[in-house]
């Protein structure tokens, strides 16, 4: 038994040593530095958005000990992802694990480099689920929760499986009290968009809204109990130009029911920017359909 434990211990230490070659320190805020992951050999680094609180004077500590300047290539607050660029070449990009290969109970390591050396904490995957949307409206391809302890400075660092493959990016800002990991498919999608555009495209209506309970007869007819009551409409916005008014209740957008703000944010996806779609509303006791051309949030 003791030999088996020694073997496991040695292998886990080897995993940390190998993974550390793709782990960097990110100095993007006033307090303790955080961590980042080498995305590509030519100097692209991915980290957590919330640990990069400034756009200038950002520096990265490379695995070899060199400290270099970094430029913010883009950020997406909705998924807590930021992309940095450094003048470097030959960096070690990690191998990524297919999220479908992960199972609840698998051993994992959370790695961080808030100081000069790599640090690690051990845990298991405690929950896996389907795609979900963050509080900021960001789409995440898979829910992944662990019981690893997120020590200060670990945000932006990787979750690593027992084989040394990277499973995702750890963030302490996505949900209070939970250790959540952004999986590789989410990182690929967001990083690609940020490198191309510098920001994530997001649809925009120009309204302020809050959930409101529908009259019983209407709720029964529609099969939904709530809609979104408009409490403000910006005059020169997509909603304003389409004729939506304060006091209208949005019931559906492009045929999809809208019961709350999260659903509306989900429907205002990048692929709908520029499209004209029908918005079903409840106004003065009558159902109406208004065509709205979705704008882009700046």
Wavefront OBJ file of the C-alpha trace (Angstrom):
o trace
v 0.000 0.000 0.000
v 2.773 2.449 0.925
v 4.549 1.733 -2.379
v 1.372 2.507 -4.296
v 1.009 5.821 -2.462
v 4.615 6.708 -3.181
v 4.087 5.914 -6.860
v 0.948 8.077 -7.021
v 2.693 10.880 -5.160
v 5.681 10.817 -7.494
v 3.479 10.772 -10.577
v 1.415 13.734 -9.372
v 4.608 15.678 -8.718
v 5.769 14.808 -12.242
v 2.443 16.078 -13.632
v 2.946 19.412 -11.866
v 6.513 19.679 -13.143
v 5.465 19.049 -16.747
v 2.416 21.298 -16.595
v 4.432 24.144 -15.072
v 6.101 24.647 -18.469
v 2.762 26.072 -19.707
v 1.959 28.060 -16.571
v 2.757 31.774 -16.233
v 2.378 34.535 -13.659
v 0.119 37.471 -14.584
v 0.781 40.862 -13.011
v -2.318 42.812 -13.994
v -3.652 44.194 -10.724
v -2.389 46.077 -7.695
v -2.536 43.218 -5.234
v -1.229 39.667 -5.548
v -0.378 38.489 -9.086
v -2.506 35.761 -10.612
v -1.894 32.949 -13.085
v -2.212 32.334 -16.790
v -1.889 29.596 -19.394
v 0.309 29.540 -22.481
v -2.164 29.336 -25.358
v 0.294 29.238 -28.246
v 4.035 29.067 -28.704
v 4.169 32.544 -30.268
v 3.228 34.396 -27.089
v -0.550 34.229 -26.648
v -1.552 33.880 -22.992
v -5.059 33.219 -21.646
v -6.035 34.201 -18.115
v -9.033 35.343 -16.078
v -10.533 38.718 -16.918
v -11.067 39.713 -13.297
v -7.349 39.494 -12.463
v -6.380 41.967 -15.218
v -7.778 45.203 -13.830
v -5.709 47.493 -16.057
v -4.951 47.662 -19.769
v -1.429 49.047 -19.420
v 1.667 48.043 -17.466
v 0.679 44.375 -17.519
v 3.583 41.979 -17.149
v 3.911 38.215 -17.397
v 6.348 35.963 -15.565
v 7.364 33.189 -17.943
v 8.112 29.630 -16.804
v 11.844 30.193 -17.262
v 11.829 33.126 -14.866
v 11.884 35.959 -17.425
v 9.482 38.839 -16.749
v 8.107 40.456 -19.920
v 5.603 43.154 -20.874
v 2.183 42.025 -22.067
v -0.500 43.702 -24.166
v -4.194 43.014 -23.587
v -5.442 41.535 -26.872
v -9.045 41.299 -25.694
v -11.294 40.447 -22.807
v -14.729 38.990 -22.209
v -16.161 39.844 -18.778
v -19.177 37.592 -19.382
v -17.012 34.447 -19.323
v -14.176 35.924 -17.230
v -11.582 35.379 -19.966
v -8.782 37.718 -21.019
v -6.158 37.221 -23.713
v -2.663 38.695 -23.500
v 0.192 38.872 -25.995
v 3.868 38.830 -25.084
v 6.974 39.134 -27.218
v 8.168 35.554 -26.908
v 8.554 32.446 -29.003
v 9.009 28.766 -28.356
v 6.639 28.716 -25.395
v 5.185 25.347 -24.397
v 1.489 25.165 -25.250
v -0.284 22.372 -23.325
v -2.267 19.389 -24.539
v -5.987 19.719 -23.817
v -8.315 16.955 -22.694
v -11.696 16.358 -24.332
v -14.282 17.434 -21.699
v -16.389 14.393 -22.577
v -13.576 12.189 -21.245
v -13.886 13.680 -17.769
v -16.001 12.000 -15.107
v -17.189 12.965 -11.650
v -14.636 11.611 -9.197
v -11.590 12.006 -11.450
v -8.531 13.347 -9.670
v -7.482 16.801 -10.816
v -4.886 19.415 -9.893
v -5.402 23.165 -9.850
v -2.153 24.972 -10.658
v -1.159 28.548 -10.010
v 1.933 30.710 -10.281
v 1.295 33.827 -8.171
v 4.984 33.762 -7.250
v 8.105 32.638 -9.011
v 7.337 28.915 -8.757
v 4.365 26.729 -9.642
v 1.937 25.851 -6.867
v -0.665 23.096 -6.843
v -3.697 21.843 -4.967
v -5.365 18.434 -5.341
v -9.049 17.617 -5.623
v -11.670 15.808 -7.647
v -14.243 16.749 -10.233
v -17.320 17.083 -8.055
v -19.966 17.926 -10.667
v -20.381 17.963 -14.433
v -23.347 19.289 -16.349
v -24.650 20.673 -19.599
v -24.023 24.056 -21.160
v -24.845 26.985 -18.910
v -24.880 30.781 -18.908
v -22.945 32.903 -16.453
v -24.462 35.759 -14.489
v -22.978 38.140 -17.060
v -24.671 36.331 -19.936
v -21.645 34.386 -21.203
v -22.199 30.985 -22.751
v -20.130 28.112 -21.302
v -20.164 24.803 -23.154
v -20.100 22.604 -20.058
v -20.603 22.996 -16.322
v -17.502 21.802 -14.483
v -17.174 22.084 -10.696
v -14.335 20.806 -8.524
v -13.558 20.725 -4.833
v -10.055 22.139 -5.268
v -9.114 25.016 -2.995
v -8.689 28.198 -5.029
v -5.808 29.805 -3.193
v -5.117 33.517 -3.787
v -3.520 33.975 -7.200
v -4.780 30.687 -8.664
v -7.475 32.287 -10.851
v -6.482 32.152 -14.503
v -4.462 28.988 -13.976
v -5.296 25.534 -15.333
v -7.161 22.513 -14.095
v -5.015 19.509 -14.969
v -6.051 15.857 -15.125
v -4.019 12.945 -13.781
v -2.419 12.455 -17.183
v -1.095 16.008 -17.284
v -3.572 17.298 -19.864
v -5.215 20.672 -19.302
v -8.968 20.470 -18.679
v -9.763 24.174 -18.502
v -9.152 27.524 -16.860
v -10.035 28.050 -13.204
v -11.951 31.113 -12.060
v -13.103 32.189 -8.610
v -15.332 34.930 -10.077
v -17.953 32.929 -11.975
v -20.009 31.859 -8.946
v -19.632 32.820 -5.317
v -18.407 29.944 -3.162
v -17.833 27.521 -6.055
v -14.638 26.436 -7.797
v -15.639 26.440 -11.457
v -13.563 25.695 -14.528
v -14.073 27.007 -18.060
v -13.671 23.988 -20.398
v -11.452 23.883 -23.458
v -14.272 24.385 -26.035
v -15.305 27.639 -24.343
v -11.701 28.827 -24.253
v -11.172 28.022 -27.938
v -14.305 29.877 -29.004
v -13.726 32.961 -26.857
v -9.969 33.212 -27.439
v -10.445 32.918 -31.203
v -13.012 35.728 -31.195
v -10.949 37.969 -28.925
v -7.852 37.537 -31.083
v -9.887 38.460 -34.170
v -12.107 41.252 -32.828
v -10.709 42.274 -29.433
v -14.108 41.747 -27.823
v -17.047 39.345 -27.846
v -19.899 40.439 -30.090
v -23.145 40.733 -28.153
v -26.593 41.644 -29.378
v -28.187 44.810 -28.055
v -31.756 46.126 -27.776
v -31.298 49.223 -25.630
v -33.879 48.488 -22.951
v -34.073 48.246 -19.198
v -36.322 45.417 -18.080
v -37.455 43.340 -15.149
v -39.441 40.094 -14.926
v -43.185 40.554 -14.518
v -45.949 38.041 -13.861
v -48.433 37.684 -16.727
v -52.224 37.660 -16.323
v -53.474 34.152 -15.660
v -55.343 33.805 -18.964
v -52.329 34.986 -20.987
v -49.950 32.771 -19.020
v -52.157 29.754 -19.752
v -52.387 30.651 -23.435
v -48.628 31.096 -23.853
v -47.467 28.403 -21.465
v -45.227 30.831 -19.557
v -45.888 32.651 -16.313
v -43.599 35.675 -16.752
v -42.306 38.082 -19.379
v -39.938 41.069 -19.336
v -41.543 44.392 -18.485
v -39.707 47.313 -20.133
v -38.907 49.982 -17.542
v -36.841 52.079 -19.970
v -36.210 52.310 -23.710
v -33.280 54.284 -25.092
v -34.603 56.616 -27.838
v -31.948 55.963 -30.496
v -31.613 52.233 -29.878
v -32.786 49.172 -31.818
v -35.792 48.899 -29.514
v -36.550 52.621 -29.716
v -36.322 52.719 -33.508
v -38.627 49.693 -33.735
v -41.285 51.446 -31.654
v -41.041 49.494 -28.399
v -42.326 51.535 -25.455
v -41.812 51.677 -21.729
v -44.544 49.516 -20.229
v -44.458 46.901 -22.984
v -43.835 43.331 -21.852
v -41.565 41.217 -24.055
v -42.904 37.679 -24.345
v -40.719 36.182 -27.080
v -37.862 37.043 -29.427
v -37.564 35.324 -32.790
v -40.102 32.739 -31.668
v -38.244 31.862 -28.455
v -39.996 32.584 -25.130
v -38.511 35.287 -22.921
v -39.285 34.807 -19.218
v -36.347 36.652 -17.669
v -33.217 38.662 -18.316
v -30.985 35.603 -18.619
v -33.092 34.215 -21.461
v -33.058 37.565 -23.269
v -29.263 37.805 -22.982
v -28.968 34.287 -24.327
v -31.084 35.150 -27.364
v -29.058 38.297 -28.102
v -26.179 36.188 -29.377
v -23.477 37.314 -31.775
v -25.052 35.544 -34.744
v -28.217 37.656 -34.387
v -26.389 41.016 -34.621
v -27.734 42.825 -37.689
v -30.705 40.471 -38.089
v -34.292 41.722 -38.079
v -36.372 39.459 -35.856
v -39.965 39.514 -34.579
v -40.429 40.463 -30.937
v -43.758 39.473 -29.416
v -45.045 41.901 -26.798
v -48.025 42.462 -24.514
v -49.213 46.077 -24.728
v -52.392 47.490 -23.252
v -54.010 44.080 -22.913
v -53.271 43.075 -26.522
v -50.658 40.896 -28.185
v -48.461 42.587 -30.802
v -45.470 41.616 -32.940
v -42.759 44.192 -33.612
v -39.791 43.679 -35.961
v -36.511 44.735 -34.334
v -33.088 44.868 -35.978
v -30.615 43.632 -33.346
v -27.729 46.019 -32.713
v -24.279 45.295 -31.329
v -23.295 46.216 -27.786
v -20.281 48.513 -27.795
l 1 2 3 4 5 6 7 8 9 10 11 12 13 14 15 16 17 18 19 20 21 22 23 24 25 26 27 28 29 30 31 32 33 34 35 36 37 38 39 40 41 42 43 44 45 46 47 48 49 50 51 52 53 54 55 56 57 58 59 60 61 62 63 64 65 66 67 68 69 70 71 72 73 74 75 76 77 78 79 80 81 82 83 84 85 86 87 88 89 90 91 92 93 94 95 96 97 98 99 100 101 102 103 104 105 106 107 108 109 110 111 112 113 114 115 116 117 118 119 120 121 122 123 124 125 126 127 128 129 130 131 132 133 134 135 136 137 138 139 140 141 142 143 144 145 146 147 148 149 150 151 152 153 154 155 156 157 158 159 160 161 162 163 164 165 166 167 168 169 170 171 172 173 174 175 176 177 178 179 180 181 182 183 184 185 186 187 188 189 190 191 192 193 194 195 196 197 198 199 200 201 202 203 204 205 206 207 208 209 210 211 212 213 214 215 216 217 218 219 220 221 222 223 224 225 226 227 228 229 230 231 232 233 234 235 236 237 238 239 240 241 242 243 244 245 246 247 248 249 250 251 252 253 254 255 256 257 258 259 260 261 262 263 264 265 266 267 268 269 270 271 272 273 274 275 276 277 278 279 280 281 282 283 284 285 286 287 288 289 290 291 292 293 294 295 296 297 298
